[in-house]
Amino acid sequence: MLIGYMRVSTGEQNLDLQRDGLERAGCERVYDDVCSGRATERPGLAKALDIARDGDTLVVWKLDRIGRSLTHVVGLVSDLQKRGVGLKVLTGDVDTTTATGRLVFGIFATLAEFERDLIHERTMAGLAAARARGRAGGRPRVMTKQKLKAAMAMMADRDNVARDVAAQLGVSLSTLYAYVDAKGMPRERATELLGKRRVKNDAPAQQA
């Protein structure tokens, strides 16, 4: 059975072009979604995938109708192939039920892997450059100076349980112990947040 799927980004866009193409291709059932290409929830696509059985083919007008990215499309099609379900793209000369189509999609998979490696390489290079300039990079620190002071006071009270303290402060248990010990004493990592203690000069000024 040929199962059609179509998608538009907004309700103002028209599905007629895709619908006509899918009907001409001989699709017995057609499902649709009105959502952004980056949307993770797609009820129409979910139904199309759910009814697909071994020997069936999912048909779309263009490849970008089913995936949020090339990597996502490759993963989706790999799952379909494991179930014996093919993919046919009407405007892209892709048909995984044929040897040529599988070869073409194999090239897509290679490109998706290359894209992942390239993004990873750029991310690592960016973080290294940030560290070289004195910036930590990555996600912002969840422990703040105010939270750290509260953690020190709460952990110093033996009636408090570390896991409860972490939950109240909104940090993980590992993060809590990275900054304070079981007695509430600051660890080396806490120095940056607390800052260096200033030594006050309380000596009286000399009189002439």
C-alpha positions in Angstrom: 0.0 0.0 0.0 1.2 3.5 -0.8 0.7 5.9 2.2 0.9 9.6 1.5 2.0 12.3 3.9 1.9 16.1 3.4 2.7 19.1 5.6 2.5 22.9 5.4 3.9 25.3 8.0 0.8 27.4 8.5 -3.0 27.2 8.0 -2.8 29.9 5.3 -0.8 27.6 3.0 -2.5 25.2 0.6 -2.1 21.5 0.6 -3.7 21.0 -2.8 -0.4 20.7 -4.8 0.9 18.0 -2.5 -2.5 16.3 -2.3 -2.8 16.1 -6.1 0.7 14.7 -6.5 0.1 12.0 -3.9 -3.2 11.0 -5.4 -1.6 10.8 -8.9 1.0 8.5 -7.3 -1.7 6.2 -6.2 -1.7 6.7 -2.5 -4.6 4.9 -0.9 -4.4 6.9 2.4 -3.1 10.4 2.9 -2.3 12.1 6.2 -1.3 15.7 6.8 0.0 18.1 9.4 0.0 21.9 9.7 3.1 22.7 11.7 6.6 24.1 11.5 9.3 22.0 10.0 11.1 22.0 13.4 8.0 20.7 15.2 8.5 17.5 17.1 4.8 16.7 17.5 3.3 15.6 14.2 0.0 13.6 14.7 -0.5 13.1 10.9 3.0 11.6 10.4 2.6 9.5 13.5 -0.6 8.0 12.1 1.1 7.4 8.7 4.0 5.6 10.3 1.7 3.6 12.7 -0.3 2.0 9.9 2.7 1.3 7.7 3.4 -2.4 7.3 6.1 -4.6 5.7 5.9 -4.0 1.9 4.2 -0.6 2.2 5.7 2.7 1.0 5.5 6.2 2.5 5.1 8.8 -0.2 5.9 12.5 0.2 6.0 15.4 -2.2 9.4 16.7 -1.0 12.0 15.3 1.4 11.7 18.3 3.7 8.0 17.5 4.4 8.9 14.6 6.8 12.1 15.7 8.6 13.4 18.5 10.8 16.9 18.0 9.5 18.9 15.7 7.2 20.0 13.7 10.3 16.4 13.3 11.4 15.3 12.1 7.9 18.1 9.5 7.8 17.1 8.1 11.2 13.4 8.0 10.2 14.1 6.2 6.9 16.5 3.8 8.7 13.6 2.8 11.1 11.3 2.4 8.1 13.7 0.1 6.3 14.0 -2.1 9.4 10.3 -2.5 9.3 10.3 -3.3 5.5 8.7 0.1 4.7 10.0 2.1 1.8 10.1 5.9 1.1 9.3 7.6 -2.1 9.9 11.3 -2.7 8.0 12.5 -5.8 10.1 15.6 -6.5 13.5 14.2 -5.5 14.0 11.0 -7.4 14.3 9.1 -4.1 12.8 5.6 -3.9 14.3 3.3 -1.3 12.3 0.4 -2.7 14.8 0.4 -5.7 18.5 -0.3 -5.7 19.3 3.2 -7.2 17.1 4.8 -4.5 18.9 3.0 -1.7 22.2 4.1 -3.2 21.0 7.7 -3.3 19.8 7.6 0.3 23.1 6.0 1.4 24.8 9.1 0.1 22.3 11.2 2.2 23.3 9.2 5.3 27.0 9.8 4.6 26.3 13.5 4.3 24.3 13.5 7.5 27.2 11.9 9.4 29.5 14.5 7.8 27.2 17.2 9.0 27.2 15.9 12.6 31.0 15.6 12.6 31.4 19.1 11.3 29.1 20.6 13.9 30.9 18.7 16.6 34.3 19.9 15.4 33.1 23.5 15.2 31.6 23.3 18.7 34.8 21.9 20.2 36.9 24.6 18.4 34.6 27.3 19.7 34.9 26.1 23.3 38.6 25.8 23.0 38.8 29.4 21.7 36.6 30.6 24.5 38.8 28.9 27.1 41.8 30.4 25.6 40.2 33.8 26.1 39.4 33.1 29.7 35.7 32.1 29.2 34.4 28.8 30.2 31.9 28.4 27.4 29.1 25.7 27.3 26.0 25.9 29.5 25.7 28.6 32.1 26.7 27.6 35.7 23.6 26.5 37.7 25.3 27.3 41.0 25.3 31.0 41.9 26.9 32.9 44.7 23.7 33.2 46.6 22.9 29.5 46.2 26.5 28.6 47.3 26.2 30.6 50.6 22.8 29.0 51.3 24.3 25.6 50.6 27.2 26.2 53.0 24.8 27.1 55.8 22.3 24.3 55.1 25.0 21.6 54.8 26.6 22.8 58.1 23.3 21.8 59.8 23.6 18.1 60.3 19.8 17.8 60.4 19.7 18.6 56.6 20.1 15.8 54.0 22.3 16.7 51.0 19.8 15.5 48.5 17.1 17.7 50.0 19.5 20.6 50.0 20.2 20.2 46.4 16.5 19.9 45.5 15.7 23.1 47.4 18.5 25.0 45.7 17.6 23.7 42.2 20.9 22.0 41.5 22.0 18.4 41.1 23.6 16.5 44.0 26.8 16.2 42.1 26.9 20.0 41.5 26.3 20.6 45.2 29.2 18.4 46.3 31.4 20.0 43.6 31.2 23.2 45.6 30.8 22.2 49.2 31.7 19.2 51.3 29.4 17.2 53.7 30.1 19.7 56.5 29.3 22.8 54.4 32.9 23.9 53.9 33.6 25.4 50.4 35.7 23.4 48.0 38.3 24.8 45.7 35.7 25.2 42.9 33.7 27.6 45.1 36.6 30.1 45.3 35.7 31.7 42.0 32.1 32.3 43.1 32.9 33.6 46.6 35.8 35.8 45.4 38.9 36.5 47.3 38.5 37.8 50.8 39.5 41.3 51.3 42.0 42.1 54.1 40.9 45.2 55.9 43.6 47.6 57.2 42.2 48.6 60.5 45.5 50.2 61.8 45.0 53.8 62.9 46.7 56.4 60.8 49.9 57.8 62.2 49.7 61.3 63.5 52.2 63.8 62.5 
